[in-house]
Amino acid sequence: MNEEDIQSAQKITAFDCNEKKHELENLAIKILNNISNKGAFTAQISMGLTQGVSLEVRKQQIETLEFNCDKGLTITVFEGL
């Protein structure tokens, strides 16, 4: 693996998930507002955001380079009496 390959991999790992984070935050606010308007007593939202890079090298050559950015959302709603 040469210096150029390493720099290419570093650029990919520098991916910024802040945009995805803001998308999830905005979605959570919309959901909470909607749930509240429908009479929910209490609601809980759990969000997750994961990013990663997998790099496989064989005989000093990049064989596989994979990138992932996953997001998840869990909602728990408690209705009032």
N, C-alpha and C positions, 0 to 999 in steps of 0.2 A: 504494500500500500504506500503510495507516494504522498507528498505534502499536499498536492492538489486534491486528492481523494479525501484527505483528512479535513481540509478546509470546506469542501462541499458538504461533508457530513455535519460539520459544526454549524454551517448556515441553516441546515434543516433542523437541527436540535434547538436553534435559537427561535423557532416558531413561537409566536406570542398568542396565547389563548385568551388574552384580555377581552377581545371582541366577543368570543363565545361566552365568557363570564358575564358580560353585560347583557347579552341575549337572555341568559338564564335568569339573571336578576330581574329584568323587565318582565319576563314570563311569570316569575313568582309573584311579583306585585300585582299583575293583572289577575292571576288566579286567586290570590288572597282577597282582592277587591270583589271579585265575582262571588266567591264563597260567602263573604261577609254580607253582601246584598241579598243572598238567598237564605239568610238566617242562621248561618253557622255560628255556634257559640265560641269555639276555638278551632284553630287550624294550625297545622305544622307542615312546613315544607323542608325537605332535605334535598340538596342539590350536590352533584358531584361533577367534576371536570378533570379528566386525566389526559395527558399527552405522553407520547413516547416514540422512540426510534429504535429500530432493531437493525443491526448491521452485521452481516456475515461476510467474513473474508476467507478466501481460499487461495493459497499459493500467491499471497501478497496482492490479490486482486479482489475488489468488491464483487461478491457474488449476489448478495441480496441486500437491498436497502428498503426498509418498510417504515412508514410513518403512520401513527394513529392519533386521533384526538376524539375521545369519547366523552359524552355528557349523559347525565341521568337526573331524574326528578322523581321524588316520592312525595305523595300528598296524604296527610292524615287529617280527617275532618271530624269534629265532635259537635253534634247538634245540641242546641239549647233546649231547656225544658219548656 
